[in-house]
Amino acid sequence: MEASPSPQQSNVTSDGVLTVAIITVEVFAGMWINAFVVCVLCIAWVKKKTLNSNEKILLLLGFSRFWYLCIAWVYKFLSFIYPNYLYVHTILQLAVFFQAFFNHCNLWFSASLCSFYCIKIANFRNRSFIYLKVKIDRIVPWLLLGSGILALAVGIVAYDIADKPHCNSNSTGRGNFGTANIKMDKHFFPSFFLAGFEYAASFMVVIFAAVFLLFSLWRHKRRMQTNSMKDLSMDAHIRAMKSIFSFLVMYSINFVCLVLNMVYVTKQENYMTFLILVFQYIFPGAHSLILIFSNPKLENTLLKILPIERSVKRKVCVS
């Protein structure tokens, strides 16, 4: 006769199921949003046979976020519901590798997009800035390649960490919000330093891009104060600033969550780790949604497939 589970075990199980349910809603919403971005841009690519630099960054950003959410969901689902599957050799290692790789691709592609907006829209007379403005379309492919290499380096290090004999768990507890009950030791601090450095570097890129755009907008407004005509450059500044500053706020919170996640990686589950986990899965979908509404092509395509657009048209026709 089997012993009945203790109340603590049932609470852990119910908490795990609830967490997986919340994560599932966030992940599938984010996957749908990023899949929409990828599909629209791929269709445009097939029709035009080419993509501009902005669309290239958005395409890779949506692609990396889609797969990050997909792999991260599978990883968390197994760690909460079927943790024993993660003890099979290479499953844990591959899950950690791809999750780290696509997560850092997401961060660096986002920083690349902010840098592209800054260089393309801002107006400065500095020779280096003018050179970048002229050559930006040629620099973007190399920028994306460098971002992929940096993300790959972190992914390889993460795989190596997961493959260490230190990364085994004798704990029977489920639902560790860190890395599937992995026990870390001081030998992994250099790897943490590398990941933290990339977090900080991409975050600083976003900050500088936002500050430069703000300064450029302020200077442009001063010049155009006496001009009563509508200025297209001003509209471009305002549209880009709304997108970048909304992203800056979200990116700042996400950066804090990434750092806290490194701090709490060996801790048992609590409300703090739960909130960190929840926001990390909100960020890829929420920011992609902001990018959709800041891009006229993506916004118009989205409104065409949503029932909101049809209902508005019917009301206009009836009236």
C-alpha positions as CSV (number, residue, x, y, z in Angstrom):
1,M,0.0,0.0,0.0
2,E,1.5,3.3,-1.1
3,A,1.9,6.2,1.3
4,S,-0.2,9.2,0.6
5,P,1.7,12.3,-0.5
6,S,2.4,14.9,2.1
7,P,0.7,18.3,2.0
8,Q,4.0,19.9,1.0
9,Q,4.4,17.6,-2.0
10,S,0.9,18.3,-3.2
11,N,1.4,22.0,-2.8
12,V,4.6,21.9,-4.8
13,T,2.8,19.9,-7.5
14,S,-0.2,22.3,-7.6
15,D,2.2,25.3,-7.7
16,G,4.1,23.7,-10.5
17,V,0.9,23.1,-12.6
18,L,-0.2,26.7,-12.0
19,T,3.2,28.0,-13.0
20,V,3.2,25.9,-16.2
21,A,-0.3,27.1,-17.0
22,I,0.6,30.8,-16.6
23,I,3.8,30.3,-18.6
24,T,1.9,28.4,-21.4
25,V,-0.4,31.4,-21.9
26,E,2.5,33.8,-22.1
27,V,4.6,31.7,-24.3
28,F,1.9,30.8,-26.9
29,A,0.8,34.4,-27.1
30,G,4.5,35.5,-27.6
31,M,5.1,32.7,-30.2
32,W,2.0,33.8,-32.1
33,I,3.1,37.4,-32.2
34,N,6.6,36.6,-33.3
35,A,5.5,34.0,-35.8
36,F,3.2,36.7,-37.3
37,V,6.3,39.0,-37.7
38,V,8.3,36.3,-39.3
39,C,5.5,35.2,-41.7
40,V,4.8,38.8,-42.9
41,L,8.4,39.5,-43.5
42,C,9.0,36.2,-45.3
43,I,6.1,36.8,-47.6
44,A,7.4,40.3,-48.3
45,W,10.8,38.8,-49.0
46,V,9.4,36.3,-51.5
47,K,7.4,39.1,-53.3
48,K,10.2,41.7,-53.4
49,K,13.1,39.3,-53.5
50,T,14.9,41.5,-51.0
51,L,14.6,43.0,-47.5
52,N,15.8,46.3,-46.2
53,S,18.1,46.4,-43.2
54,N,15.3,47.1,-40.7
55,E,13.3,44.1,-42.0
56,K,16.4,41.9,-41.7
57,I,16.8,42.7,-38.1
58,L,13.1,42.3,-37.4
59,L,13.1,38.9,-39.2
60,L,15.9,37.5,-37.2
61,L,14.6,39.0,-34.0
62,G,11.2,37.4,-34.4
63,F,12.8,34.1,-35.4
64,S,15.1,34.0,-32.4
65,R,12.2,35.0,-30.0
66,F,9.9,32.4,-31.4
67,W,12.4,29.6,-30.9
68,Y,13.5,30.9,-27.5
69,L,10.0,30.8,-26.2
70,C,9.4,27.4,-27.7
71,I,12.5,25.8,-26.3
72,A,12.1,27.6,-22.9
73,W,8.6,26.4,-22.6
74,V,9.6,22.8,-23.3
75,Y,12.4,23.1,-20.8
76,K,10.2,24.6,-18.0
77,F,7.5,22.1,-18.8
78,L,9.8,19.2,-18.3
79,S,11.5,20.7,-15.2
80,F,8.1,21.2,-13.5
81,I,6.1,18.2,-14.7
82,Y,8.6,15.6,-15.8
83,P,12.0,16.5,-14.3
84,N,13.3,13.0,-14.7
85,Y,13.5,13.5,-18.5
86,L,16.1,16.2,-17.9
87,Y,18.4,13.7,-16.3
88,V,18.8,11.9,-19.6
89,H,22.2,12.7,-21.1
90,T,22.3,15.5,-23.8
91,I,18.6,16.5,-23.2
92,L,19.5,18.9,-20.5
93,Q,22.7,20.0,-22.2
94,L,20.9,20.7,-25.5
95,A,18.0,22.5,-23.8
96,V,20.3,24.8,-21.9
97,F,22.4,25.4,-25.0
98,F,19.6,26.4,-27.3
99,Q,17.8,28.4,-24.6
100,A,21.0,30.4,-23.8
101,F,21.8,30.9,-27.5
102,F,18.3,32.2,-28.6
103,N,18.0,34.3,-25.4
104,H,21.3,36.1,-26.2
105,C,20.3,36.4,-29.9
106,N,17.2,38.1,-28.7
107,L,19.1,40.5,-26.6
108,W,21.7,41.4,-29.2
109,F,19.3,41.6,-32.1
110,S,17.2,44.0,-30.0
111,A,20.3,46.1,-29.3
112,S,21.1,46.0,-33.0
113,L,17.6,47.3,-33.8
114,C,18.0,50.2,-31.4
115,S,21.4,51.0,-32.8
116,F,20.0,50.9,-36.4
117,Y,17.2,53.3,-35.4
118,C,19.7,55.7,-33.8
119,I,22.1,55.8,-36.7
120,K,19.4,55.9,-39.4
121,I,17.2,58.6,-37.8
122,A,19.4,60.8,-35.7
123,N,21.2,63.7,-37.2
124,F,24.7,64.5,-36.1
125,R,27.6,66.2,-38.0
126,N,30.3,64.1,-36.5
127,R,32.4,62.4,-39.3
128,S,32.2,59.0,-37.7
129,F,28.5,59.2,-37.3
130,I,28.0,60.4,-40.9
131,Y,30.2,57.5,-42.1
132,L,28.1,55.0,-40.1
133,K,24.9,56.6,-41.5
134,V,26.1,56.1,-45.1
135,K,27.5,52.5,-44.5
136,I,24.8,51.3,-42.1
137,D,23.1,49.0,-44.6
138,R,26.4,47.3,-45.3
139,I,27.3,47.1,-41.6
140,V,24.0,45.5,-40.6
141,P,24.8,41.9,-41.9
142,W,28.1,42.0,-40.0
143,L,26.4,43.3,-36.9
144,L,23.9,40.5,-37.0
145,L,26.7,38.0,-37.6
146,G,28.6,39.3,-34.6
147,S,25.5,39.1,-32.5
148,G,25.1,35.5,-33.5
149,I,28.7,34.7,-32.7
150,L,28.4,36.3,-29.2
151,A,25.2,34.4,-28.5
152,L,26.8,31.1,-29.7
153,A,29.8,31.7,-27.4
154,V,27.4,31.9,-24.4
155,G,25.5,28.9,-25.6
156,I,28.6,26.8,-25.8
157,V,29.7,27.8,-22.3
158,A,26.2,27.0,-21.0
159,Y,26.4,23.6,-22.7
160,D,29.7,23.0,-21.0
161,I,28.3,24.0,-17.6
162,A,25.4,21.6,-18.0
163,D,27.7,18.8,-19.0
164,K,29.9,19.1,-15.9
165,P,29.6,16.4,-13.2
166,H,28.8,19.2,-10.8
167,C,25.5,19.8,-12.6
168,N,23.6,16.8,-11.2
169,S,20.8,16.9,-8.7
170,N,20.3,14.8,-5.7
171,S,17.2,16.8,-4.8
172,T,13.8,15.4,-5.2
173,G,12.1,18.7,-5.2
174,R,10.2,19.9,-8.3
175,G,9.7,23.2,-9.8
176,N,13.1,24.9,-9.1
177,F,12.8,28.2,-10.9
178,G,16.5,28.1,-11.6
179,T,17.9,25.6,-14.0
180,A,16.1,22.3,-13.2
181,N,17.6,21.8,-9.7
182,I,21.1,22.2,-10.9
183,K,23.7,22.8,-8.2
184,M,26.2,25.4,-9.1
185,D,29.7,26.0,-7.5
186,K,32.4,28.6,-7.6
187,H,34.0,27.1,-10.8
188,F,31.1,28.5,-12.8
189,F,31.5,32.1,-11.8
190,P,33.6,32.9,-14.9
191,S,30.7,31.6,-17.1
192,F,28.3,33.8,-15.1
193,F,30.6,36.7,-15.6
194,L,30.5,36.2,-19.4
195,A,26.7,36.1,-19.4
196,G,26.5,39.1,-17.1
197,F,28.9,41.0,-19.3
198,E,26.8,40.4,-22.4
199,Y,23.7,41.4,-20.5
200,A,25.3,44.7,-19.4
201,A,26.9,45.4,-22.9
202,S,23.6,45.0,-24.8
203,F,21.8,47.0,-22.1
204,M,24.3,49.9,-22.5
205,V,23.9,49.8,-26.3
206,V,20.1,50.4,-25.8
207,I,20.7,53.2,-23.3
208,F,23.1,55.1,-25.6
209,A,20.9,54.6,-28.6
210,A,17.9,56.1,-26.7
211,V,19.9,59.0,-25.3
212,F,21.4,59.9,-28.7
213,L,18.0,59.8,-30.3
214,L,16.5,62.0,-27.5
215,F,19.3,64.5,-28.0
216,S,18.8,64.5,-31.7
217,L,15.1,65.0,-31.4
218,W,15.6,67.9,-29.0
219,R,18.0,69.6,-31.4
220,H,15.7,69.1,-34.3
221,K,12.7,70.5,-32.5
222,R,14.7,73.7,-31.6
223,R,15.6,74.1,-35.3
224,M,12.0,73.6,-36.5
225,Q,10.2,75.8,-34.0
226,T,9.6,78.5,-36.5
227,N,8.6,76.1,-39.2
228,S,4.8,75.7,-39.3
229,M,4.9,72.9,-41.9
230,K,4.6,69.3,-40.9
231,D,8.0,67.7,-40.9
232,L,8.4,64.1,-41.8
233,S,11.7,63.8,-40.1
234,M,10.0,65.0,-36.9
235,D,7.4,62.3,-37.3
236,A,10.1,59.7,-37.8
237,H,11.9,60.9,-34.6
238,I,8.7,60.7,-32.5
239,R,7.7,57.3,-33.8
240,A,11.1,55.8,-33.2
241,M,11.4,57.4,-29.8
242,K,8.1,56.0,-28.7
243,S,9.2,52.6,-29.8
244,I,12.7,52.8,-28.3
245,F,11.7,54.3,-25.0
246,S,8.9,51.9,-24.4
247,F,11.5,49.2,-25.2
248,L,14.0,50.9,-22.9
249,V,11.6,50.6,-19.9
250,M,10.9,47.0,-20.7
251,Y,14.5,46.2,-21.4
252,S,15.5,47.8,-18.1
253,I,13.1,45.6,-16.2
254,N,14.2,42.6,-18.2
255,F,17.9,43.3,-17.5
256,V,17.1,43.5,-13.7
257,C,15.2,40.2,-14.0
258,L,18.2,38.5,-15.9
259,V,20.6,39.6,-13.2
260,L,18.3,38.5,-10.4
261,N,17.8,35.2,-12.2
262,M,21.6,34.6,-12.0
263,V,21.5,35.5,-8.3
264,Y,18.6,33.1,-7.6
265,V,19.7,30.3,-9.9
266,T,20.5,28.0,-7.0
267,K,17.6,29.1,-4.8
268,Q,14.5,27.2,-4.1
269,E,11.2,28.5,-5.6
270,N,9.6,31.6,-4.1
271,Y,7.5,34.5,-5.1
272,M,10.5,36.5,-6.3
273,T,11.7,33.8,-8.6
274,F,8.2,33.3,-9.8
275,L,7.8,37.0,-10.8
276,I,11.2,36.9,-12.5
277,L,10.1,33.9,-14.5
278,V,6.7,35.4,-15.5
279,F,8.2,38.7,-16.7
280,Q,11.0,37.0,-18.7
281,Y,8.3,35.2,-20.7
282,I,6.2,38.3,-21.2
283,F,9.1,40.4,-22.6
284,P,9.7,38.7,-26.0
285,G,6.0,38.9,-27.0
286,A,5.2,42.3,-25.5
287,H,8.1,44.1,-27.2
288,S,7.4,42.4,-30.5
289,L,3.9,43.7,-30.2
290,I,5.2,47.2,-29.7
291,L,7.4,46.8,-32.8
292,I,4.4,45.7,-34.8
293,F,2.4,48.9,-34.0
294,S,5.5,51.0,-34.7
295,N,5.9,49.5,-38.2
296,P,3.1,50.6,-40.7
297,K,3.4,47.4,-42.8
298,L,3.1,45.0,-39.9
299,E,0.4,47.1,-38.2
300,N,-1.8,47.2,-41.3
301,T,-1.4,43.5,-41.9
302,L,-2.3,42.7,-38.3
303,L,-5.4,44.9,-38.4
304,K,-6.5,43.2,-41.5
305,I,-6.6,39.8,-39.9
306,L,-8.1,40.9,-36.6
307,P,-11.9,41.0,-36.2
308,I,-11.5,44.5,-34.8
309,E,-10.9,46.0,-38.2
310,R,-13.9,44.2,-39.7
311,S,-16.2,45.3,-36.9
312,V,-15.1,48.9,-37.3
313,K,-15.7,48.9,-41.0
314,R,-19.2,47.4,-40.6
315,K,-20.1,50.1,-38.1
316,V,-18.9,52.8,-40.5
317,C,-20.9,51.3,-43.4
318,V,-24.0,51.0,-41.3
319,S,-23.8,54.6,-40.1
